[in-house]
Amino acid sequence: MASPAPKSPEQSERNRKYDRQLRLWGDHGQAALERAHVCLINATGIGTEILKSLVLPGIGAFTIVDGKKVSEEDIGTSFFLEADSAGKSRAQVATQMLLELNSDVRGDYIDEEPEQILSNNPDFFNNFTVVVATSLVEKSLILLSRRLWELNIPLIVCRSIGFIAYMRIQVKEHTIIESHPDNEILDLRLDKPFEALKKHFDSINLDELSFKDHSHVPYLVVLYKYLEKWVSEKGQLPRAYKEKNQLKQMIREGMRRDENDKANSEENFEEAIKSVNTCLGCTAIPENVMSILNSDQCINLTAKSSPFWIIAKAVRDFVENEGAGLLPLKGTLPDMTADTEKYIALQQIYHRQAVADAEAVWRRTLQLLRQLGKSSDIISERDVRLFCRHASNIYVERGTCIADEYDSKIFDASNIVQSLENPESMMVYYVVLRGVEKFQSEYNSYPGEFDDQVEPDIVKLKACITKLLNEWGCGPLAKDDYVHEFCRFGGSELHSVSAFLGGLAAQEVIKFVTNQYKPLHNTFVYDAVTSNAGTYFF
């Protein structure tokens, strides 16, 4: 009896559960997510929406800090608070409801006002991966901002009032290996082929190939051959649009026709023509990457240097030695029309060189770890390979401290002044929301929160905003409509607005946790009435 055919490996329960997101940030990104611990300050409508969008993809743990009791308004703005929750601890009820979404996630709560913790136990926030604060009063926000800035822990501040919401992001330094650019440049080295690649290309003579072999040569070979011919005649790479068109014509003239079907052209040559603009260029280190490799954090490592900077220094040393001025090879090829054997042979040449480059960087990384007196366990060979594969797209985000926005002596308000010159600018909502914060600090309530105080609060809010504008050297707002509108909101949240911004904020948390994708930089304002949004940097 014949033995049964081997079964294909089945997905684990975890992989099936998180399949869609694993395709976005990979298994290593998911592992980072599962190690993360996020703190949420205030389980408001927007706060619970943020956590919902983190619990579902499997954040490791969360802690809610909130000393308030569930009110009727809370029940109306949050899906995670029920009618019978009124009067109970908002932190406790929200934690219990959120944990029902995913059994893999751990959750805890602190039934205290954030102001108490900030005053009595500021070290409480030291070990969180990311801190998210919603509806935090101005004084507490400044304290929290200063503390997390010192610790270099990302802070995301969200507020949703009526149809308007904003998100502000603070991070001192955030390093990204996988930035996932929209248009990634191929690393093919056709203008600067490494030894094994040049030897392979030179071993192929297109003129001596049969029609069948000629039409199945990978288009990279075709590009290289005609580029070599161009450089021998012109002395340099084709740069201008006209020159590239001339090169395309050269390739077109080298195409052969099937004697049995004259209309049938060679697909590999067609691919080569289409790839002239994308595959032919001067191989060099991008300026932004070069600035990272030449930065002080990279050149002068210390015992406190993070793994990112240690590997970056190893890459820098590679560039100056084995790399001969170039980054480690990515080692990946695009799909192309070619004979399978020929394509695999070419693919293996790139792969072997990429492995050799990564091994050189890995050896240098181990040397640096020994010099710094660090354990070799803090960086794995897999980490180095990942860094090398994405070395041309590494990115360092350096932001500003939110607390500085509240210090008129150091805050540069030129961006506000310039933006407000445009009456349609979304900046006006940032200004009004800052005015609402000031109102809240002075009067311990939201403008318009009490029905009989709407008209008096309009005057008070206008005075708060005017005071801010004077500090920034700005003229008055173009219209008072914004002030009246916010007083009518009465500080209330709309669930649809909170859900939208909550999803965006959760995405930013995931970016920080996984060290993938570039975070927002640094203030996002959303108007649900017009569905417009604006991003500003202070």
C-alpha positions in Angstrom: 0.0 0.0 0.0 1.4 3.3 -1.0 2.1 5.8 1.7 -0.2 8.9 1.7 1.1 12.1 0.1 2.5 14.5 2.6 0.1 17.2 3.7 0.9 20.8 3.1 1.8 22.6 6.4 -1.3 24.1 7.9 -1.5 27.6 9.3 -1.4 27.9 13.0 -4.4 29.2 14.8 -2.5 32.5 15.4 -1.6 32.9 11.7 -5.2 32.2 10.7 -6.5 34.8 13.2 -4.1 37.5 12.2 -3.6 36.6 8.5 -4.6 39.9 7.0 -2.3 42.0 9.2 0.6 39.6 8.9 0.6 40.5 5.3 1.1 44.2 6.2 3.8 44.1 8.9 5.0 40.5 8.9 5.5 38.0 11.6 8.2 40.1 13.3 5.9 43.1 13.3 3.1 41.0 14.9 5.6 39.7 17.5 6.5 43.3 18.4 2.8 44.2 18.7 2.3 41.3 21.0 5.2 42.5 23.2 3.8 46.0 23.5 2.1 47.6 26.5 0.0 50.7 25.7 -1.4 53.1 28.3 -4.6 54.9 27.7 -5.4 58.0 29.8 -9.2 58.5 30.0 -11.6 55.9 28.6 -13.6 58.4 26.6 -15.4 57.5 23.4 -12.3 58.2 21.3 -10.1 56.4 23.9 -12.1 53.2 23.8 -12.2 53.4 19.9 -8.4 53.6 19.9 -8.0 50.6 22.2 -10.6 48.6 20.2 -8.4 49.0 17.1 -5.4 47.8 19.0 -7.1 44.9 20.9 -8.5 43.4 17.7 -5.0 43.0 16.0 -3.6 41.6 19.2 -1.7 44.3 21.2 0.1 42.5 24.0 -1.4 44.5 26.9 -3.1 47.8 27.8 -3.7 49.7 30.9 -6.5 52.3 31.3 -5.9 55.2 33.7 -9.2 56.9 34.5 -10.8 58.0 37.8 -14.2 59.0 36.5 -17.5 57.2 36.8 -19.6 56.3 33.9 -22.1 59.0 33.1 -25.2 59.0 30.8 -23.2 61.0 28.2 -20.5 58.4 28.3 -23.0 55.7 27.5 -24.3 57.7 24.5 -20.8 58.2 23.0 -19.1 54.8 23.6 -20.0 51.3 22.4 -18.1 49.9 25.3 -20.2 51.2 28.1 -23.7 49.8 28.7 -26.8 51.4 30.4 -26.3 49.4 33.6 -22.7 50.7 33.8 -23.8 54.1 35.0 -22.1 55.1 38.2 -19.4 52.4 37.9 -15.7 52.9 37.4 -15.3 53.9 33.7 -11.8 52.4 33.6 -13.0 49.1 35.0 -16.1 48.7 32.8 -14.2 49.7 29.6 -11.4 47.3 30.4 -13.8 44.4 30.9 -15.7 45.1 27.7 -12.5 45.5 25.6 -11.0 42.3 26.8 -14.0 40.4 25.4 -12.8 41.3 21.9 -9.6 39.2 22.0 -8.6 36.5 24.5 -4.9 37.0 23.6 -4.8 40.4 25.1 -4.1 41.3 28.7 -5.8 44.4 30.2 -5.6 46.3 33.5 -7.0 49.5 34.9 -6.1 52.2 37.4 -9.2 53.8 38.9 -7.5 57.1 39.7 -7.4 60.5 38.1 -4.3 60.9 35.8 -3.5 64.1 37.6 -2.9 62.2 40.9 -0.6 59.7 39.2 1.3 62.4 37.4 1.8 64.2 40.7 2.4 61.3 43.1 4.0 58.6 40.8 5.5 60.0 37.6 7.6 56.9 37.2 4.3 55.0 36.5 4.6 55.7 32.8 8.3 54.6 32.4 7.7 51.1 31.1 4.9 51.7 28.5 5.6 51.3 24.8 3.2 54.1 23.8 1.0 56.4 25.9 -2.3 57.7 24.5 -4.0 60.6 26.2 -7.6 61.8 25.5 -9.4 64.8 27.0 -6.5 65.6 29.3 -6.5 69.0 31.0 -3.7 71.4 30.0 -1.7 71.3 33.2 -1.6 67.5 33.2 -0.8 67.3 29.5 2.3 69.5 30.0 3.5 67.4 32.9 3.0 64.1 30.9 4.6 65.6 27.8 7.8 66.6 29.6 8.0 63.2 31.4 7.6 61.1 28.2 9.9 63.4 26.3 12.7 62.6 28.8 12.0 58.9 28.4 11.6 59.0 24.6 8.3 57.2 24.9 5.8 58.2 22.1 2.8 60.2 23.2 -0.4 60.5 21.2 -2.9 63.1 22.3 -6.4 63.0 20.9 -9.5 65.2 21.4 -12.9 64.9 19.8 -15.5 67.7 20.3 -18.6 67.7 18.1 -17.7 67.4 14.5 -14.1 68.4 15.0 -11.2 66.3 16.2 -7.4 66.4 16.4 -4.4 64.2 17.0 -1.1 65.4 18.2 2.0 63.2 18.2 5.1 63.6 20.3 8.3 61.6 19.8 11.8 62.6 20.5 13.5 60.1 18.2 11.9 57.2 16.4 13.9 54.9 14.2 12.3 53.0 11.3 13.8 50.1 9.3 10.8 49.2 7.2 9.3 52.5 6.0 7.3 50.8 3.2 7.8 53.6 0.6 5.0 53.8 -2.1 7.5 53.6 -4.9 10.5 51.5 -3.9 13.6 51.8 -6.1 15.0 48.5 -7.4 18.5 47.7 -6.4 19.9 46.0 -9.6 23.4 47.5 -9.9 23.3 47.4 -13.7 25.6 50.5 -13.8 27.9 49.1 -11.1 27.7 45.3 -11.3 29.4 43.3 -8.6 32.0 40.8 -9.8 29.7 37.7 -9.9 27.0 39.6 -11.7 29.3 41.1 -14.3 30.8 37.7 -15.0 27.3 36.3 -15.5 26.3 39.1 -17.9 29.6 38.8 -19.9 29.1 35.1 -20.3 26.0 35.8 -22.4 26.2 36.8 -26.1 22.8 37.9 -27.4 24.0 37.7 -31.0 24.8 34.0 -30.8 21.5 32.9 -29.2 18.7 31.2 -31.1 15.4 32.9 -31.4 14.0 30.8 -28.6 16.8 31.5 -26.2 17.0 35.2 -27.3 13.3 35.7 -26.4 13.7 34.0 -23.0 16.7 35.9 -21.7 15.8 37.9 -18.5 15.3 41.5 -19.5 18.0 42.6 -17.0 20.5 40.9 -19.3 19.1 42.9 -22.2 19.2 46.1 -20.3 22.8 45.5 -19.2 24.0 44.7 -22.7 22.5 47.8 -24.3 23.6 50.0 -21.4 27.1 48.7 -21.9 26.9 49.5 -25.6 25.5 53.0 -24.8 28.2 53.9 -22.3 31.0 52.7 -24.6 29.7 55.1 -27.3 28.5 58.0 -25.1 30.9 57.7 -22.1 28.1 58.1 -19.5 24.7 56.8 -18.5 21.6 58.0 -20.3 20.1 60.7 -18.1 17.9 63.1 -20.0 14.5 62.0 -21.4 15.8 62.3 -25.0 18.8 60.0 -24.2 16.6 57.4 -22.6 14.3 57.4 -25.6 17.4 56.8 -27.8 18.4 53.8 -25.7 14.9 52.4 -25.9 15.1 52.7 -29.7 18.4 50.8 -29.6 16.8 48.0 -27.7 13.8 48.0 -30.0 16.1 47.7 -33.1 17.7 44.6 -31.4 14.5 42.7 -31.2 14.0 39.7 -33.4 10.8 38.5 -35.1 9.5 34.9 -35.1 9.8 33.7 -38.7 6.5 31.9 -38.4 4.7 34.9 -36.8 6.2 38.3 -37.8 3.7 40.2 -35.6 4.9 38.4 -32.5 7.6 40.5 -30.7 9.9 39.4 -27.9 8.2 40.1 -24.5 11.6 40.3 -22.7 12.7 43.1 -25.0 9.4 44.9 -24.5 9.9 44.6 -20.7 13.5 46.0 -21.1 12.1 49.0 -23.0 9.5 49.7 -20.3 12.1 49.4 -17.6 14.6 51.9 -18.9 13.1 54.7 -16.7 12.8 52.6 -13.6 15.8 50.2 -13.7 18.5 52.4 -15.2 20.0 55.0 -12.9 23.1 55.8 -11.0 23.4 53.4 -8.0 24.1 55.6 -5.0 23.1 55.9 -1.3 20.0 58.2 -0.9 20.7 61.5 0.7 18.4 60.9 3.7 20.1 57.6 4.4 23.6 59.2 4.0 22.6 61.8 6.6 21.6 59.0 9.0 24.9 57.2 8.5 26.8 60.4 9.0 24.9 61.5 12.1 26.6 61.7 15.5 24.4 58.9 16.9 25.8 56.6 14.2 29.4 57.6 14.2 29.9 57.9 18.0 28.2 54.9 19.6 27.8 54.7 23.4 26.7 52.0 25.8 23.2 53.5 25.5 23.0 53.2 21.7 20.0 51.3 20.5 20.3 48.3 18.2 19.2 50.5 15.3 22.3 52.8 15.6 24.6 49.9 16.2 23.6 48.2 13.0 23.6 51.5 11.2 27.3 51.9 12.3 28.0 48.4 11.0 26.4 49.3 7.7 28.4 52.6 7.6 31.7 50.6 8.1 30.5 48.2 5.3 30.0 51.1 2.9 33.5 52.4 3.6 35.1 48.9 3.1 33.5 45.9 1.4 30.7 47.9 -0.1 33.0 50.2 -1.9 30.7 53.2 -1.4 27.4 51.2 -1.7 24.8 49.8 0.7 24.4 46.1 1.2 22.6 44.6 -1.8 18.8 43.9 -1.3 19.0 40.7 -3.3 15.5 40.8 -4.7 14.4 40.7 -8.3 11.2 41.8 -10.0 9.1 39.2 -11.9 10.0 39.0 -15.6 9.4 37.0 -18.7 12.2 34.5 -18.9 13.2 30.9 -19.0 12.8 29.5 -15.5 16.4 28.1 -15.4 17.8 31.4 -16.6 15.7 33.5 -14.1 16.6 31.3 -11.1 20.3 31.5 -12.1 20.2 35.3 -12.1 18.1 35.4 -8.9 20.7 33.2 -7.1 23.5 35.5 -8.1 21.8 38.4 -6.5 20.7 36.4 -3.5 24.2 35.1 -2.8 25.7 38.6 -3.0 23.0 39.9 -0.6 23.8 37.1 1.9 27.5 37.8 1.7 26.9 41.6 2.3 24.6 40.9 5.2 27.2 38.5 6.7 29.8 41.2 6.5 27.5 43.6 8.3 26.7 40.9 10.9 30.3 40.3 11.7 30.9 44.0 12.1 27.8 44.3 14.4 29.2 41.6 16.7 32.6 43.4 16.9 30.8 46.7 17.8 28.7 44.9 20.5 31.9 43.5 22.0 33.6 47.0 21.9 30.5 48.5 23.7 30.5 45.8 26.3 27.0 44.6 25.2 25.7 41.1 25.0 25.5 39.7 21.5 21.9 38.5 22.3 20.5 42.0 21.9 20.8 41.9 18.1 20.1 38.8 16.1 21.4 37.9 12.7 17.8 38.1 11.4 17.7 41.7 12.6 20.8 42.5 10.6 19.5 40.8 7.5 16.3 42.8 7.8 18.2 46.1 8.2 20.4 45.3 5.2 17.4 44.4 3.0 15.8 47.8 3.8 18.9 49.9 4.2 18.0 52.3 1.4 14.7 53.2 3.1 15.6 53.5 6.7 14.2 56.6 8.4 14.6 58.6 11.6 11.7 60.7 12.9 12.6 63.5 15.2 9.7 65.5 16.6 9.0 68.3 19.0 7.8 68.3 22.6 4.1 69.1 22.9 4.7 71.0 26.2 6.8 73.5 24.2 3.5 74.6 22.4 2.3 75.9 25.8 5.5 78.0 26.4 5.1 81.3 24.5 8.8 82.1 25.1 10.1 79.1 23.0 7.1 78.2 20.8 7.5 79.2 17.2 4.0 80.2 16.1 5.0 81.3 12.5 3.3 78.3 11.1 0.0 79.3 12.8 0.3 82.9 11.6 1.0 81.9 8.1 -1.8 79.3 7.9 -4.4 81.6 9.4 -3.9 84.0 6.5 -5.9 81.5 4.5 -9.5 81.8 5.8 -10.2 78.2 4.7 -7.2 76.7 6.6 -7.9 73.9 9.0 -5.5 75.5 11.4 -8.4 77.5 12.9 -9.6 74.3 14.5 -6.3 73.8 16.2 -6.5 77.3 17.6 -10.0 76.9 18.8 -9.3 73.5 20.4 -6.3 75.1 22.2 -8.7 77.8 23.4 -11.1 75.1 24.6 -8.2 73.6 26.6 -7.5 77.0 28.2 -11.2 77.5 28.9 -11.3 74.0 30.6 -8.3 74.8 32.7 -9.7 78.2 33.9 -13.4 77.2 34.4 -13.1 73.5 35.1 -15.8 72.7 32.4 -16.2 72.7 28.6 -17.6 75.8 26.9 -21.4 75.4 26.6 -21.4 72.3 28.8 -24.3 73.7 30.7 -27.3 74.8 28.7 -27.9 78.1 30.6 -24.2 79.1 30.2 -23.9 78.9 26.4 -24.0 82.6 25.7 -21.7 83.7 28.6 -19.3 80.9 27.6 -19.1 82.2 24.1 -17.6 85.4 25.5 -15.3 83.5 27.8 -14.0 81.2 25.0 -13.5 84.1 22.7 -11.4 85.8 25.4 -9.3 82.6 25.8 -8.7 82.4 22.1 -7.8 86.1 21.8 -5.3 85.7 24.6 -3.6 82.8 22.7 -3.6 84.7 19.4 -2.0 87.7 21.1 0.8 85.4 22.6 1.5 84.1 19.1 1.4 87.5 17.4 -1.7 86.6 15.4 -4.6 88.8 14.5 -8.2 87.9 15.4 -10.0 85.0 13.8 -11.7 85.8 10.5 -15.1 84.6 11.8 -16.7 84.1 15.2 -18.7 81.2 13.8 -16.1 78.7 15.1 -16.4 80.0 18.7 -20.3 79.8 18.6 -20.1 76.3 17.0 -17.8 74.9 19.8 -20.0 76.3 22.5 -23.0 74.6 21.0 -21.0 71.3 21.0 -20.7 71.7 24.8 -17.7 69.4 24.9 -19.7 66.4 23.7 -18.2 63.6 21.5 -19.9 62.1 18.5 -19.3 58.5 18.1 -18.7 58.5 14.3 -16.1 61.2 14.6 -14.4 59.4 17.5 -14.4 56.1 15.7 -12.7 57.7 12.6 -10.0 59.4 14.5 -9.6 56.4 16.9 -8.8 54.2 13.9 -6.2 56.7 12.7 -4.6 57.0 16.2 -4.4 53.2 16.5 -2.5 53.1 13.2 0.0 55.5 14.6 0.4 53.4 17.7 1.1 50.3 15.5 3.7 52.3 13.5 5.6 53.1 16.7 5.3 49.6 18.1 6.4 47.7 15.0 9.0 50.3 13.8 7.3 50.2 10.4 5.8 52.9 8.3 6.4 56.6 8.8 4.4 58.2 11.6 2.3 61.3 11.2 4.3 64.5 11.6 2.9 65.9 14.0 -0.6 67.5 14.3 -3.7 66.2 12.4 -7.0 68.1 12.4 -10.2 66.6 11.1 -13.5 68.3 10.2 -16.3 65.7 9.8 -18.7 68.2 8.3 -16.7 68.7 5.2 -14.6 65.5 5.5 -11.5 67.6 5.2 -8.3 67.1 7.1 -5.0 68.9 7.6 -1.6 68.0 8.8 0.7 70.6 10.5 4.1 70.6 12.1 5.1 72.8 15.0 
